[in-house]
């Protein structure tokens, strides 16, 4: 996302600033509040805080004539009331499709055990991983849910003990489902800490990155849903500039592109390592 935003700022000449929240929803809301107070022309906002938290600030932005684009996590209720576009995957669909693809690729059967990391306290964000859980359970699999917190995205290593304990308690586990690229990119560390070698524990998740590509190479990542985060950073800035200068409508783009697997990861590795995929 960052690489996409940086390229869009360069290409459009926009006077823009990238803010970092550490994936904390309260920080995102505070930054949104400050941006509205600064009277900027447009804001690209990740929807992690959810419809209820963003709604009053979206109203303020609307009244102030500030253009809004949302990325990575959708807030459809906000957009329906106050406008704005969305660039990102349909999270619920993305998660369910990952679950179905995992069943197809790995031949999971009823009774097989999966550990699924789900951001339990934030359903606007959690519906992606929860979609995997739903598909697995409908298939008759046993699913152990672990809380995938925002802090883990900032520092995946804090989840090592948590994951190791869950694997030790469920030694029959066939697959571990991660919450995002930060966690999947740390899959080698998780496996080794729990006593697993390459390809001894299937690990799947979302996104591509240099770390995820390394995990594929080393046999610790086996399937990921590619939601093209570069576009999630690039297109909102482009759209805001077009909306402001040309008066165009808000852009809506589903960035869910398909799956990266052990058999095709080499085709996207160069772009992923460059932060462009």
C-alpha atoms as an extended CHARMM CRD file, in Angstrom:
* protein
*
       277  EXT
         1         1  UNK       CA              0.0000000000        0.0000000000        0.0000000000  PROA      1               0.0000000000
         2         2  UNK       CA              2.7780000000        2.4060000000        0.9130000000  PROA      2               0.0000000000
         3         3  UNK       CA              4.6330000000        1.8010000000       -2.3600000000  PROA      3               0.0000000000
         4         4  UNK       CA              1.4640000000        2.4250000000       -4.3280000000  PROA      4               0.0000000000
         5         5  UNK       CA              0.7770000000        5.6700000000       -2.5020000000  PROA      5               0.0000000000
         6         6  UNK       CA              4.3480000000        6.8670000000       -2.9820000000  PROA      6               0.0000000000
         7         7  UNK       CA              4.1790000000        6.1820000000       -6.7060000000  PROA      7               0.0000000000
         8         8  UNK       CA              0.8100000000        7.9260000000       -7.0300000000  PROA      8               0.0000000000
         9         9  UNK       CA              2.1190000000       11.0210000000       -5.2310000000  PROA      9               0.0000000000
        10        10  UNK       CA              5.0770000000       11.1010000000       -7.6020000000  PROA      10              0.0000000000
        11        11  UNK       CA              2.9860000000       10.5410000000      -10.7230000000  PROA      11              0.0000000000
        12        12  UNK       CA              0.2390000000       13.0480000000       -9.9010000000  PROA      12              0.0000000000
        13        13  UNK       CA              2.3610000000       15.7000000000       -8.2070000000  PROA      13              0.0000000000
        14        14  UNK       CA             -0.0810000000       15.7130000000       -5.2950000000  PROA      14              0.0000000000
        15        15  UNK       CA              0.9430000000       17.4950000000       -2.1010000000  PROA      15              0.0000000000
        16        16  UNK       CA              0.2480000000       14.5070000000        0.1060000000  PROA      16              0.0000000000
        17        17  UNK       CA              1.3990000000       12.9740000000        3.3680000000  PROA      17              0.0000000000
        18        18  UNK       CA              1.3570000000        9.2840000000        4.3000000000  PROA      18              0.0000000000
        19        19  UNK       CA              0.3740000000        8.6400000000        7.9150000000  PROA      19              0.0000000000
        20        20  UNK       CA              1.0990000000        5.4730000000        9.8980000000  PROA      20              0.0000000000
        21        21  UNK       CA             -1.1810000000        4.1260000000       12.6110000000  PROA      21              0.0000000000
        22        22  UNK       CA              0.4550000000        0.8560000000       13.6210000000  PROA      22              0.0000000000
        23        23  UNK       CA             -2.8630000000       -0.7310000000       12.5190000000  PROA      23              0.0000000000
        24        24  UNK       CA             -4.5400000000        0.7750000000       15.5980000000  PROA      24              0.0000000000
        25        25  UNK       CA             -8.1090000000        1.8570000000       14.8510000000  PROA      25              0.0000000000
        26        26  UNK       CA             -8.1510000000        4.5730000000       17.5060000000  PROA      26              0.0000000000
        27        27  UNK       CA             -5.0320000000        6.1000000000       15.9630000000  PROA      27              0.0000000000
        28        28  UNK       CA             -6.6350000000        5.9940000000       12.5170000000  PROA      28              0.0000000000
        29        29  UNK       CA             -9.6670000000        7.8670000000       13.8390000000  PROA      29              0.0000000000
        30        30  UNK       CA             -7.4940000000       10.4940000000       15.5040000000  PROA      30              0.0000000000
        31        31  UNK       CA             -5.5130000000       10.9980000000       12.3010000000  PROA      31              0.0000000000
        32        32  UNK       CA             -8.7410000000       11.3180000000       10.3120000000  PROA      32              0.0000000000
        33        33  UNK       CA            -10.0540000000       13.8870000000       12.7690000000  PROA      33              0.0000000000
        34        34  UNK       CA             -6.8280000000       15.9060000000       12.4820000000  PROA      34              0.0000000000
        35        35  UNK       CA             -6.8170000000       15.7340000000        8.6830000000  PROA      35              0.0000000000
        36        36  UNK       CA            -10.3750000000       17.0580000000        8.5420000000  PROA      36              0.0000000000
        37        37  UNK       CA             -9.4160000000       19.8320000000       10.9490000000  PROA      37              0.0000000000
        38        38  UNK       CA             -6.4930000000       20.7570000000        8.7010000000  PROA      38              0.0000000000
        39        39  UNK       CA             -8.9060000000       21.4130000000        5.8390000000  PROA      39              0.0000000000
        40        40  UNK       CA             -7.2410000000       19.1940000000        3.2450000000  PROA      40              0.0000000000
        41        41  UNK       CA             -8.8040000000       18.6320000000       -0.1800000000  PROA      41              0.0000000000
        42        42  UNK       CA             -9.0490000000       14.8700000000        0.0630000000  PROA      42              0.0000000000
        43        43  UNK       CA             -8.3670000000       11.9240000000        2.3540000000  PROA      43              0.0000000000
        44        44  UNK       CA             -7.5870000000        8.2760000000        1.6320000000  PROA      44              0.0000000000
        45        45  UNK       CA             -8.7130000000        6.2740000000        4.6600000000  PROA      45              0.0000000000
        46        46  UNK       CA             -8.4030000000        2.6250000000        5.6350000000  PROA      46              0.0000000000
        47        47  UNK       CA            -11.7260000000        1.3860000000        6.9200000000  PROA      47              0.0000000000
        48        48  UNK       CA            -10.4730000000       -0.6950000000        9.8510000000  PROA      48              0.0000000000
        49        49  UNK       CA            -12.2780000000        1.3880000000       12.5230000000  PROA      49              0.0000000000
        50        50  UNK       CA            -15.6180000000        0.4480000000       10.9440000000  PROA      50              0.0000000000
        51        51  UNK       CA            -18.7860000000        2.2340000000        9.8770000000  PROA      51              0.0000000000
        52        52  UNK       CA            -19.8890000000        3.3830000000       13.3270000000  PROA      52              0.0000000000
        53        53  UNK       CA            -16.5670000000        5.0040000000       14.2510000000  PROA      53              0.0000000000
        54        54  UNK       CA            -15.9940000000        6.6650000000       10.8810000000  PROA      54              0.0000000000
        55        55  UNK       CA            -19.5680000000        7.8630000000       10.2460000000  PROA      55              0.0000000000
        56        56  UNK       CA            -19.5370000000       11.1290000000       12.2860000000  PROA      56              0.0000000000
        57        57  UNK       CA            -16.1790000000       12.1450000000       10.8610000000  PROA      57              0.0000000000
        58        58  UNK       CA            -17.3040000000       11.3190000000        7.3370000000  PROA      58              0.0000000000
        59        59  UNK       CA            -20.2300000000       13.6490000000        7.9550000000  PROA      59              0.0000000000
        60        60  UNK       CA            -17.8170000000       16.4010000000        9.0150000000  PROA      60              0.0000000000
        61        61  UNK       CA            -15.6940000000       15.8250000000        5.9210000000  PROA      61              0.0000000000
        62        62  UNK       CA            -18.7800000000       15.9040000000        3.7080000000  PROA      62              0.0000000000
        63        63  UNK       CA            -19.9690000000       19.2010000000        5.1880000000  PROA      63              0.0000000000
        64        64  UNK       CA            -16.4760000000       20.6640000000        4.7350000000  PROA      64              0.0000000000
        65        65  UNK       CA            -16.3180000000       19.5880000000        1.0980000000  PROA      65              0.0000000000
        66        66  UNK       CA            -13.4430000000       17.1870000000        1.7220000000  PROA      66              0.0000000000
        67        67  UNK       CA            -13.3370000000       14.3030000000       -0.7540000000  PROA      67              0.0000000000
        68        68  UNK       CA            -13.0080000000       10.7890000000        0.6580000000  PROA      68              0.0000000000
        69        69  UNK       CA            -11.6590000000        7.5110000000       -0.6740000000  PROA      69              0.0000000000
        70        70  UNK       CA            -11.4990000000        4.3100000000        1.3630000000  PROA      70              0.0000000000
        71        71  UNK       CA             -8.9980000000        1.4920000000        0.9270000000  PROA      71              0.0000000000
        72        72  UNK       CA             -8.1900000000       -2.0310000000        2.1330000000  PROA      72              0.0000000000
        73        73  UNK       CA            -11.2850000000       -2.3290000000        4.3430000000  PROA      73              0.0000000000
        74        74  UNK       CA            -14.6560000000       -1.1000000000        3.0750000000  PROA      74              0.0000000000
        75        75  UNK       CA            -17.2020000000        0.9720000000        4.9910000000  PROA      75              0.0000000000
        76        76  UNK       CA            -20.2890000000        0.5930000000        2.7900000000  PROA      76              0.0000000000
        77        77  UNK       CA            -22.6920000000        2.2940000000        5.1980000000  PROA      77              0.0000000000
        78        78  UNK       CA            -20.4760000000        5.3740000000        5.3500000000  PROA      78              0.0000000000
        79        79  UNK       CA            -20.1100000000        5.5070000000        1.5850000000  PROA      79              0.0000000000
        80        80  UNK       CA            -23.8460000000        5.0590000000        1.0440000000  PROA      80              0.0000000000
        81        81  UNK       CA            -24.5920000000        8.0880000000        3.2180000000  PROA      81              0.0000000000
        82        82  UNK       CA            -21.6980000000       10.4510000000        2.5200000000  PROA      82              0.0000000000
        83        83  UNK       CA            -20.1180000000        9.2360000000       -0.6930000000  PROA      83              0.0000000000
        84        84  UNK       CA            -16.6020000000        8.1770000000       -1.4780000000  PROA      84              0.0000000000
        85        85  UNK       CA            -15.1340000000        5.2250000000       -3.3330000000  PROA      85              0.0000000000
        86        86  UNK       CA            -13.4720000000        2.0030000000       -2.2460000000  PROA      86              0.0000000000
        87        87  UNK       CA            -10.3190000000        0.3320000000       -3.5540000000  PROA      87              0.0000000000
        88        88  UNK       CA             -9.7260000000       -3.1190000000       -2.1360000000  PROA      88              0.0000000000
        89        89  UNK       CA            -11.0300000000       -6.6390000000       -2.0300000000  PROA      89              0.0000000000
        90        90  UNK       CA            -14.5050000000       -7.6820000000       -0.9530000000  PROA      90              0.0000000000
        91        91  UNK       CA            -13.2730000000       -9.0810000000        2.3450000000  PROA      91              0.0000000000
        92        92  UNK       CA            -15.9750000000      -11.6390000000        3.0480000000  PROA      92              0.0000000000
        93        93  UNK       CA            -15.7860000000      -13.0260000000       -0.4790000000  PROA      93              0.0000000000
        94        94  UNK       CA            -11.9960000000      -13.0070000000       -0.3980000000  PROA      94              0.0000000000
        95        95  UNK       CA            -11.8620000000      -15.0530000000        2.7850000000  PROA      95              0.0000000000
        96        96  UNK       CA            -14.4220000000      -17.5940000000        1.6400000000  PROA      96              0.0000000000
        97        97  UNK       CA            -12.6600000000      -18.0310000000       -1.6850000000  PROA      97              0.0000000000
        98        98  UNK       CA             -9.3480000000      -18.6280000000        0.1070000000  PROA      98              0.0000000000
        99        99  UNK       CA            -11.0150000000      -21.3170000000        2.2010000000  PROA      99              0.0000000000
       100       100  UNK       CA            -12.4890000000      -23.0030000000       -0.8800000000  PROA      100             0.0000000000
       101       101  UNK       CA             -9.1700000000      -22.8370000000       -2.7320000000  PROA      101             0.0000000000
       102       102  UNK       CA             -7.3490000000      -24.3630000000        0.2420000000  PROA      102             0.0000000000
       103       103  UNK       CA             -9.8230000000      -27.2520000000        0.3640000000  PROA      103             0.0000000000
       104       104  UNK       CA             -9.4070000000      -27.7660000000       -3.3880000000  PROA      104             0.0000000000
       105       105  UNK       CA             -5.6130000000      -27.6050000000       -3.3690000000  PROA      105             0.0000000000
       106       106  UNK       CA             -4.8470000000      -29.5360000000       -0.2210000000  PROA      106             0.0000000000
       107       107  UNK       CA             -7.7250000000      -32.0070000000       -0.1520000000  PROA      107             0.0000000000
       108       108  UNK       CA             -8.9330000000      -31.2300000000        3.3680000000  PROA      108             0.0000000000
       109       109  UNK       CA            -11.5760000000      -33.5970000000        4.6550000000  PROA      109             0.0000000000
       110       110  UNK       CA            -14.2780000000      -33.4420000000        7.2840000000  PROA      110             0.0000000000
       111       111  UNK       CA            -12.6690000000      -33.8010000000       10.6940000000  PROA      111             0.0000000000
       112       112  UNK       CA             -9.3720000000      -32.1540000000        9.7200000000  PROA      112             0.0000000000
       113       113  UNK       CA             -8.2120000000      -29.4270000000       12.1010000000  PROA      113             0.0000000000
       114       114  UNK       CA             -7.4100000000      -25.8420000000       11.1360000000  PROA      114             0.0000000000
       115       115  UNK       CA             -6.2100000000      -22.9490000000       13.2650000000  PROA      115             0.0000000000
       116       116  UNK       CA             -7.5800000000      -19.6460000000       11.9480000000  PROA      116             0.0000000000
       117       117  UNK       CA             -6.3720000000      -16.2670000000       13.1770000000  PROA      117             0.0000000000
       118       118  UNK       CA             -9.3340000000      -13.8500000000       13.2790000000  PROA      118             0.0000000000
       119       119  UNK       CA             -9.3140000000      -10.2000000000       14.4870000000  PROA      119             0.0000000000
       120       120  UNK       CA            -12.0850000000      -11.0390000000       16.9250000000  PROA      120             0.0000000000
       121       121  UNK       CA            -12.8430000000       -7.5380000000       18.1890000000  PROA      121             0.0000000000
       122       122  UNK       CA            -13.2230000000       -5.8510000000       14.7930000000  PROA      122             0.0000000000
       123       123  UNK       CA            -15.7130000000       -7.5660000000       12.5040000000  PROA      123             0.0000000000
       124       124  UNK       CA            -15.5060000000       -4.9740000000        9.7280000000  PROA      124             0.0000000000
       125       125  UNK       CA            -11.9420000000       -6.1960000000        9.3610000000  PROA      125             0.0000000000
       126       126  UNK       CA            -12.4210000000       -9.7570000000       10.6770000000  PROA      126             0.0000000000
       127       127  UNK       CA            -14.9730000000      -10.8460000000        8.0630000000  PROA      127             0.0000000000
       128       128  UNK       CA            -12.1180000000      -11.8680000000        5.7380000000  PROA      128             0.0000000000
       129       129  UNK       CA            -10.5470000000      -14.4400000000        8.0440000000  PROA      129             0.0000000000
       130       130  UNK       CA            -13.9570000000      -15.3490000000        9.4330000000  PROA      130             0.0000000000
       131       131  UNK       CA            -14.9470000000      -16.2180000000        5.8840000000  PROA      131             0.0000000000
       132       132  UNK       CA            -12.2390000000      -18.8950000000        5.8860000000  PROA      132             0.0000000000
       133       133  UNK       CA            -13.5890000000      -20.2200000000        9.1830000000  PROA      133             0.0000000000
       134       134  UNK       CA            -17.1320000000      -20.3830000000        7.8080000000  PROA      134             0.0000000000
       135       135  UNK       CA            -16.0860000000      -22.3360000000        4.7150000000  PROA      135             0.0000000000
       136       136  UNK       CA            -13.9340000000      -24.7460000000        6.7120000000  PROA      136             0.0000000000
       137       137  UNK       CA            -16.6950000000      -25.4150000000        9.2270000000  PROA      137             0.0000000000
       138       138  UNK       CA            -19.2710000000      -25.9050000000        6.4590000000  PROA      138             0.0000000000
       139       139  UNK       CA            -16.8680000000      -28.4890000000        5.0250000000  PROA      139             0.0000000000
       140       140  UNK       CA            -16.9630000000      -30.3330000000        8.3450000000  PROA      140             0.0000000000
       141       141  UNK       CA            -13.5320000000      -29.3120000000        9.5550000000  PROA      141             0.0000000000
       142       142  UNK       CA            -12.6740000000      -28.5700000000       13.1760000000  PROA      142             0.0000000000
       143       143  UNK       CA            -11.6320000000      -24.9120000000       13.4790000000  PROA      143             0.0000000000
       144       144  UNK       CA             -9.6810000000      -23.4360000000       16.3670000000  PROA      144             0.0000000000
       145       145  UNK       CA             -9.9860000000      -19.6320000000       16.3710000000  PROA      145             0.0000000000
       146       146  UNK       CA             -7.1530000000      -17.4740000000       17.7020000000  PROA      146             0.0000000000
       147       147  UNK       CA             -7.4350000000      -13.7210000000       18.1150000000  PROA      147             0.0000000000
       148       148  UNK       CA             -5.3690000000      -11.9460000000       15.4470000000  PROA      148             0.0000000000
       149       149  UNK       CA             -4.7500000000       -8.5480000000       16.9980000000  PROA      149             0.0000000000
       150       150  UNK       CA             -3.5500000000       -5.3340000000       15.2930000000  PROA      150             0.0000000000
       151       151  UNK       CA             -0.4350000000       -5.4430000000       17.4570000000  PROA      151             0.0000000000
       152       152  UNK       CA              0.5850000000       -8.6980000000       15.7710000000  PROA      152             0.0000000000
       153       153  UNK       CA              0.5880000000       -6.9500000000       12.3910000000  PROA      153             0.0000000000
       154       154  UNK       CA              3.0300000000       -4.4070000000       13.7940000000  PROA      154             0.0000000000
       155       155  UNK       CA              5.2640000000       -7.0370000000       15.4270000000  PROA      155             0.0000000000
       156       156  UNK       CA              4.4280000000      -10.6210000000       14.3730000000  PROA      156             0.0000000000
       157       157  UNK       CA              6.9320000000      -12.0580000000       16.8260000000  PROA      157             0.0000000000
       158       158  UNK       CA              4.6220000000      -11.2950000000       19.7470000000  PROA      158             0.0000000000
       159       159  UNK       CA              2.3710000000      -14.0770000000       18.4460000000  PROA      159             0.0000000000
       160       160  UNK       CA              5.0790000000      -16.7940000000       18.5570000000  PROA      160             0.0000000000
       161       161  UNK       CA              4.1720000000      -18.1160000000       21.9980000000  PROA      161             0.0000000000
       162       162  UNK       CA              0.4420000000      -17.8290000000       21.3170000000  PROA      162             0.0000000000
       163       163  UNK       CA              0.6560000000      -19.8310000000       18.0930000000  PROA      163             0.0000000000
       164       164  UNK       CA              3.1080000000      -22.3930000000       19.5280000000  PROA      164             0.0000000000
       165       165  UNK       CA              0.7550000000      -23.0650000000       22.4330000000  PROA      165             0.0000000000
       166       166  UNK       CA             -2.2040000000      -23.5530000000       20.1050000000  PROA      166             0.0000000000
       167       167  UNK       CA             -0.2540000000      -25.9440000000       17.8720000000  PROA      167             0.0000000000
       168       168  UNK       CA              0.9430000000      -27.9300000000       20.8760000000  PROA      168             0.0000000000
       169       169  UNK       CA             -2.6490000000      -28.2260000000       22.1020000000  PROA      169             0.0000000000
       170       170  UNK       CA             -3.8070000000      -29.3070000000       18.6400000000  PROA      170             0.0000000000
       171       171  UNK       CA             -0.9740000000      -31.4280000000       17.2090000000  PROA      171             0.0000000000
       172       172  UNK       CA             -3.2580000000      -32.8100000000       14.4930000000  PROA      172             0.0000000000
       173       173  UNK       CA             -3.5440000000      -29.3500000000       12.8810000000  PROA      173             0.0000000000
       174       174  UNK       CA             -3.2810000000      -29.4750000000        9.0920000000  PROA      174             0.0000000000
       175       175  UNK       CA             -3.2920000000      -25.7430000000        8.3040000000  PROA      175             0.0000000000
       176       176  UNK       CA             -2.6410000000      -22.4160000000       10.0120000000  PROA      176             0.0000000000
       177       177  UNK       CA             -4.4290000000      -19.4060000000        8.5140000000  PROA      177             0.0000000000
       178       178  UNK       CA             -2.8260000000      -16.0030000000        9.0740000000  PROA      178             0.0000000000
       179       179  UNK       CA             -4.4110000000      -12.5640000000        9.1560000000  PROA      179             0.0000000000
       180       180  UNK       CA             -2.1960000000      -10.7450000000        6.6600000000  PROA      180             0.0000000000
       181       181  UNK       CA              1.1050000000      -10.4400000000        4.9040000000  PROA      181             0.0000000000
       182       182  UNK       CA              2.9970000000       -9.4650000000        8.0230000000  PROA      182             0.0000000000
       183       183  UNK       CA              1.9870000000      -12.6940000000        9.7490000000  PROA      183             0.0000000000
       184       184  UNK       CA              2.3040000000      -14.9660000000        6.7090000000  PROA      184             0.0000000000
       185       185  UNK       CA              5.7190000000      -13.4380000000        6.0630000000  PROA      185             0.0000000000
       186       186  UNK       CA              6.7320000000      -14.6170000000        9.5350000000  PROA      186             0.0000000000
       187       187  UNK       CA              5.5300000000      -18.1760000000        8.9230000000  PROA      187             0.0000000000
       188       188  UNK       CA              9.0200000000      -19.6990000000        8.9690000000  PROA      188             0.0000000000
       189       189  UNK       CA              9.6120000000      -18.2900000000       12.4480000000  PROA      189             0.0000000000
       190       190  UNK       CA              6.2440000000      -19.5760000000       13.6910000000  PROA      190             0.0000000000
       191       191  UNK       CA              6.8370000000      -23.0620000000       12.3050000000  PROA      191             0.0000000000
       192       192  UNK       CA             10.3620000000      -23.4300000000       13.6520000000  PROA      192             0.0000000000
       193       193  UNK       CA              9.3580000000      -22.1570000000       17.0880000000  PROA      193             0.0000000000
       194       194  UNK       CA              6.6800000000      -24.8630000000       17.2320000000  PROA      194             0.0000000000
       195       195  UNK       CA              9.0600000000      -27.5740000000       16.0220000000  PROA      195             0.0000000000
       196       196  UNK       CA              7.9480000000      -27.8370000000       12.3830000000  PROA      196             0.0000000000
       197       197  UNK       CA             10.2460000000      -28.0370000000        9.3850000000  PROA      197             0.0000000000
       198       198  UNK       CA              9.5840000000      -27.0060000000        5.7760000000  PROA      198             0.0000000000
       199       199  UNK       CA              6.2210000000      -28.2090000000        4.4110000000  PROA      199             0.0000000000
       200       200  UNK       CA              5.3500000000      -30.0170000000        7.6560000000  PROA      200             0.0000000000
       201       201  UNK       CA              2.6060000000      -27.4930000000        8.4810000000  PROA      201             0.0000000000
       202       202  UNK       CA              0.5260000000      -25.7970000000        5.8010000000  PROA      202             0.0000000000
       203       203  UNK       CA              0.3660000000      -22.0240000000        6.2830000000  PROA      203             0.0000000000
       204       204  UNK       CA             -1.8790000000      -19.7860000000        4.2060000000  PROA      204             0.0000000000
       205       205  UNK       CA             -3.1370000000      -16.2220000000        4.3240000000  PROA      205             0.0000000000
       206       206  UNK       CA             -3.3400000000      -12.9460000000        2.4930000000  PROA      206             0.0000000000
       207       207  UNK       CA             -1.0730000000      -10.5530000000        0.5760000000  PROA      207             0.0000000000
       208       208  UNK       CA              2.3290000000      -10.7090000000       -1.0400000000  PROA      208             0.0000000000
       209       209  UNK       CA              5.5890000000       -9.1690000000        0.1570000000  PROA      209             0.0000000000
       210       210  UNK       CA              9.3130000000       -9.9500000000        0.0610000000  PROA      210             0.0000000000
       211       211  UNK       CA              8.8960000000      -11.8320000000        3.3440000000  PROA      211             0.0000000000
       212       212  UNK       CA              5.9870000000      -13.8850000000        1.9820000000  PROA      212             0.0000000000
       213       213  UNK       CA              7.9940000000      -14.7380000000       -1.1340000000  PROA      213             0.0000000000
       214       214  UNK       CA             10.8820000000      -15.8900000000        1.0500000000  PROA      214             0.0000000000
       215       215  UNK       CA              8.4780000000      -18.0940000000        2.9890000000  PROA      215             0.0000000000
       216       216  UNK       CA              7.3100000000      -19.6990000000       -0.2660000000  PROA      216             0.0000000000
       217       217  UNK       CA             10.9000000000      -20.3380000000       -1.3130000000  PROA      217             0.0000000000
       218       218  UNK       CA             11.7470000000      -21.9480000000        2.0410000000  PROA      218             0.0000000000
       219       219  UNK       CA              8.6400000000      -24.1230000000        2.2350000000  PROA      219             0.0000000000
       220       220  UNK       CA              6.7290000000      -22.3120000000        4.9720000000  PROA      220             0.0000000000
       221       221  UNK       CA              4.0360000000      -20.4660000000        2.9660000000  PROA      221             0.0000000000
       222       222  UNK       CA              1.7670000000      -22.4890000000        0.7130000000  PROA      222             0.0000000000
       223       223  UNK       CA             -1.1200000000      -20.2990000000       -0.4660000000  PROA      223             0.0000000000
       224       224  UNK       CA             -1.9780000000      -16.6070000000       -0.3070000000  PROA      224             0.0000000000
       225       225  UNK       CA             -4.8150000000      -14.4760000000       -1.6190000000  PROA      225             0.0000000000
       226       226  UNK       CA             -3.3510000000      -11.6330000000       -3.6370000000  PROA      226             0.0000000000
       227       227  UNK       CA             -5.3590000000       -8.4420000000       -3.1390000000  PROA      227             0.0000000000
       228       228  UNK       CA             -2.8530000000       -6.2190000000       -4.9760000000  PROA      228             0.0000000000
       229       229  UNK       CA             -2.0510000000       -3.7810000000       -2.1440000000  PROA      229             0.0000000000
       230       230  UNK       CA             -0.0490000000       -1.6060000000       -4.5450000000  PROA      230             0.0000000000
       231       231  UNK       CA             -3.3270000000       -0.6530000000       -6.2370000000  PROA      231             0.0000000000
       232       232  UNK       CA             -4.9200000000       -0.0140000000       -2.8450000000  PROA      232             0.0000000000
       233       233  UNK       CA             -2.3010000000        2.6700000000       -2.2670000000  PROA      233             0.0000000000
       234       234  UNK       CA             -2.1040000000        4.0380000000       -5.8020000000  PROA      234             0.0000000000
       235       235  UNK       CA             -5.7050000000        4.2980000000       -6.9900000000  PROA      235             0.0000000000
       236       236  UNK       CA             -7.2220000000        6.2690000000       -4.0630000000  PROA      236             0.0000000000
       237       237  UNK       CA             -4.7250000000        9.1080000000       -4.5510000000  PROA      237             0.0000000000
       238       238  UNK       CA             -5.2360000000        9.0860000000       -8.3080000000  PROA      238             0.0000000000
       239       239  UNK       CA             -8.9980000000        9.0960000000       -7.8100000000  PROA      239             0.0000000000
       240       240  UNK       CA             -8.9040000000       11.9640000000       -5.3040000000  PROA      240             0.0000000000
       241       241  UNK       CA             -6.8520000000       14.0560000000       -7.7280000000  PROA      241             0.0000000000
       242       242  UNK       CA             -9.2640000000       13.3280000000      -10.5730000000  PROA      242             0.0000000000
       243       243  UNK       CA            -12.2700000000       14.0730000000       -8.3890000000  PROA      243             0.0000000000
       244       244  UNK       CA            -10.7660000000       17.4060000000       -7.3120000000  PROA      244             0.0000000000
       245       245  UNK       CA             -9.3580000000       18.5720000000      -10.6620000000  PROA      245             0.0000000000
       246       246  UNK       CA            -11.6800000000       16.9630000000      -13.1970000000  PROA      246             0.0000000000
       247       247  UNK       CA            -14.8590000000       16.5570000000      -11.1690000000  PROA      247             0.0000000000
       248       248  UNK       CA            -15.0240000000       12.8300000000      -11.8400000000  PROA      248             0.0000000000
       249       249  UNK       CA            -16.9610000000       10.4210000000       -9.6710000000  PROA      249             0.0000000000
       250       250  UNK       CA            -15.4480000000        8.3260000000       -6.9280000000  PROA      250             0.0000000000
       251       251  UNK       CA            -13.6220000000        5.1990000000       -8.0580000000  PROA      251             0.0000000000
       252       252  UNK       CA            -14.6100000000        1.7250000000       -6.8960000000  PROA      252             0.0000000000
       253       253  UNK       CA            -12.1970000000       -1.1100000000       -7.6600000000  PROA      253             0.0000000000
       254       254  UNK       CA            -12.1640000000       -4.6990000000       -6.4270000000  PROA      254             0.0000000000
       255       255  UNK       CA             -8.4600000000       -5.5490000000       -6.2130000000  PROA      255             0.0000000000
       256       256  UNK       CA             -8.8730000000       -9.2470000000       -5.4250000000  PROA      256             0.0000000000
       257       257  UNK       CA             -6.7280000000      -10.8040000000       -8.1620000000  PROA      257             0.0000000000
       258       258  UNK       CA             -6.4910000000      -14.4880000000       -7.3780000000  PROA      258             0.0000000000
       259       259  UNK       CA             -4.0880000000      -16.7950000000       -5.6110000000  PROA      259             0.0000000000
       260       260  UNK       CA             -0.3480000000      -17.1610000000       -5.2920000000  PROA      260             0.0000000000
       261       261  UNK       CA              0.6190000000      -20.7910000000       -4.7620000000  PROA      261             0.0000000000
       262       262  UNK       CA              3.6830000000      -22.9780000000       -4.4490000000  PROA      262             0.0000000000
       263       263  UNK       CA              3.4850000000      -23.5840000000       -8.1990000000  PROA      263             0.0000000000
       264       264  UNK       CA              3.1900000000      -19.9690000000       -9.4240000000  PROA      264             0.0000000000
       265       265  UNK       CA              4.8520000000      -17.7220000000       -6.8280000000  PROA      265             0.0000000000
       266       266  UNK       CA              7.9790000000      -17.3200000000       -8.9650000000  PROA      266             0.0000000000
       267       267  UNK       CA              5.9210000000      -15.4310000000      -11.5630000000  PROA      267             0.0000000000
       268       268  UNK       CA              5.1410000000      -12.6170000000       -9.0950000000  PROA      268             0.0000000000
       269       269  UNK       CA              8.3020000000      -12.7210000000       -6.9720000000  PROA      269             0.0000000000
       270       270  UNK       CA             10.1840000000       -9.9210000000       -8.7280000000  PROA      270             0.0000000000
       271       271  UNK       CA              7.2320000000       -7.5320000000       -8.4650000000  PROA      271             0.0000000000
       272       272  UNK       CA              6.4820000000       -8.5250000000       -4.8700000000  PROA      272             0.0000000000
       273       273  UNK       CA             10.0990000000       -7.9920000000       -3.8580000000  PROA      273             0.0000000000
       274       274  UNK       CA              9.9560000000       -4.5290000000       -5.4380000000  PROA      274             0.0000000000
       275       275  UNK       CA              6.8090000000       -3.6530000000       -3.4740000000  PROA      275             0.0000000000
       276       276  UNK       CA              4.7380000000       -3.5010000000       -6.6620000000  PROA      276             0.0000000000
       277       277  UNK       CA              2.5330000000       -6.5470000000       -6.0950000000  PROA      277             0.0000000000
